[in-house]
Amino acid sequence: MMRRANRHAHSPGAADPARAKPRGDARGGPAGRGGGAGGPARPSFRVLGRAIGYVGRYRRLASLAYGSLFVATLAQLVVPQLVQKIIDRIVRGVTLGQIVGLPPDAQTAAAQGLHTTVAQLHADRDGATQALLGAMVAIVVFAAVRALFAFGQQYNAERVSHNVAFDFRNELFAKIQRLSFSYHDRNQTGQLMIRATDDVEKVRLFLGQGLVMASQSFLLLIATLAVLWFSNSSLTLVILPILPMAFLVFLAFGAIVQPLFMRVQLRISRLNTILQENVAGLRVVRAFAREPEEQVRFAQSADDLRRQLIRVAGTFSFLFPCVMMIANLGQVAVLYFGGRQIIQGTLTLGEWQKFSLYLAYVFFPIGQLGFIINLMSQAAVSAQRIFEILDTRNDIGNKPDAIELAGLSGRVEFDDVTFRYFAGGDPVLSHVSFTAEAGQTIALLGATGSGKTTIINLLPRFYDATEGRVLVDGHDVRDVTVESLRAQIGIVLQETTLFGGTIRDNIAYGKPEATMDQIVAVAKAAAAHDFIVEFPLGYDTPVAERGSTLSGGQKQRIAIARALLMDPRILILDDSTSSVDLATEYCIQNALVSLMKGRTSFVIAQRISTVLNADQILVLDQGRIVARGNHESLLESSEHYAEIYNSQLVDDSTHAPEVAAGVPAKAGMAP
């Protein structure tokens, strides 16, 4: 059969050969500003600060989280002071016990040497146990306070992080919904999905854990150094040179691991893209028995990700021992110089133990550097990838002075329109001019790549003309709001998309408030009512993912009903009867004859019935209109049209009498 030789793909990326274009980096590709010929942009911690700014939206929760952190840290800082008192009390109690065991004269001499009395020595020894018990109770109380506020710190920080993640995901979804088709043409679906899932989760983990940990470490370090300085400044000076070494390691590893994490995210994007493509195209993969090849492709991508993750793990395997070695250097220095002070009698055992505990508070943040660097570096990379999308300029948008389009009659004019998908690329449309008066039906004919789909994409502003103007009722479509323009246009594409929900939900997708009577009316007009009521649940029948439980013709008729419910002034039918048999098509066409009255209709069709009914036929070739007129005039005047008619459409005309004679009785059957 020759009538399908003129078949064309109507997806945005395949309608015209001139639109063939790269789909991102072979390793996961750029989305937005983050990639290009030169590879992904180097991540920066500066963009992470922008992500942290989202925490300001939840000031109350953040205040609870960081207020709790402050109290918990203070409670932690008190404990070494109590430990010092306990140890000094124990040492003093042991000494006093030895003095009390001496003869009375020796006790008196010892008391005088300590500038106290024998009675006071006995009282101090007897009160040592009481003081020890009080200090232990105080430690337990402060530990409980710290635990309570540590819970409040972590719980509220997690609440903040999940709220920020919620905001990011909603902003990303809204942005992706608004981005122009040209952006989606350049970027793979799998990459965009990773931004809204894995990248958002990386930022959330940093905000919920890494940022809190970094804040706690900074507060603990500064407060501890202050306490140590006022407790023993000479010993504090011993450890100060260690800190710059730790921060240099922090900066060095941050610079090293950020590009590594960027490559990890790119490989995750690629892996997700392959998975998404295979799940969506599972029938095609199985039909061509390509499962082994797809398994190899997936395994190669998974192996790339595995090797990159091992590189990251190797880097951190070196980082953690390096950080711990620096911490151990500090401990060694304190052991040596602190021990000398004890020997010299300038430092008590309790003070030394207190200093050792505070020293742990100094090196604890250093020990956490590795984990903080890990979370921070991943978050910086992911934040950059998120903001690449959020900051992407939309090619299609409303002007500040855009007007609302209302009361449309439906007159459409293309005024010397030229269109290129990419700057400097070959034009897909070249100087196209035509006028469709209100209520006319315009048929678009031409070979694959001739520009038919591009014309109907320019009308609802899926793309904007590179040169020239597209006018609706005399208004340049760029001067009216996109929402009001598209509200006046009903579209039925060749590739039908249905959504999760019921058949009723899908028909009422563009007009959720529609009554059941209105839904049934448009379903009957689209020849869909009969097969719908045959389902046990009728209009409440659930629709499986992408409408997989419905035949192609059934999905197409639901899509037509969905468009008709909008009562549009302009109707676009992109080969909308391609998935139905001749009998069903005949029923649909009969319904459309009356429904298209009063509407300006643009039809991309391959069958003769639509062409015969069209008020104007535009024949396109390589982006130019090579002939125009009605069927009879074009047969006489256009050799190009006559060739298309004779080679691709004429056999449909032989079936028209058969259909008209009685086949429509089968119209309710699913094709």
Secondary structure, 3 states (H helix, E strand, C coil): CCCCCCCCCCCCCCCCHHHCCCCCCCCCCCCHHHCCCCCCCCCCHHHHHHHHHHHHHHHHHHHHHHHHHHHHHHHHHHHHHHHHHHHHHHHHHHHHHHHHCCCHHHHHHHHHHCCCCHHHHHHHHHHHHHHHHHHHHHHHHHHHHHHHHHHHHHHHHHHHHHHHHHHHHHHHHHHHHHCCHHHHHHCCHHHHHHHHHHHHHHHHHHHHHHHHHHHHHHHHHHHHHHHHHHHCHHHHHHHCCHHHHHHHHHHHHHHHHHHHHHHHHHHHHHHHHHHHHHHHCHHHHHHCCCHHHHHHHHHHHHHHHHHHHHHHHHHHHHHHHHHHHHHHHHHHHHHHHHHHHHHHCCCCHHHHHHHHHHHHHHHHHHHHHHHHHHHHHHHHHHHHHHHHHHCCCCCCCCCCCCECCCCCCCCEEEEEEEECCCCCCCCCEEEEEEEECCCCEEEEEECCCCCHHHHHHHCCCCCCCCEEEEEECCEEHHHECHHHHHCCEEEECCCCCCCCEEHHHHHCCCCCCCCHHHHHHHHHHCCCHHHHHHCCCHHHCEECHHHCCCCHHHHHHHHHHHHHHCCCCEEEEECCCCCCCHHHHHHHHHHHHHHCCCCEEEEECCCHHHHHHCCEEEEEECCEEEEEECHHHHHHHCHHHHHHHHHHHHHHHHHHHHHHHCHHHHCCCCC
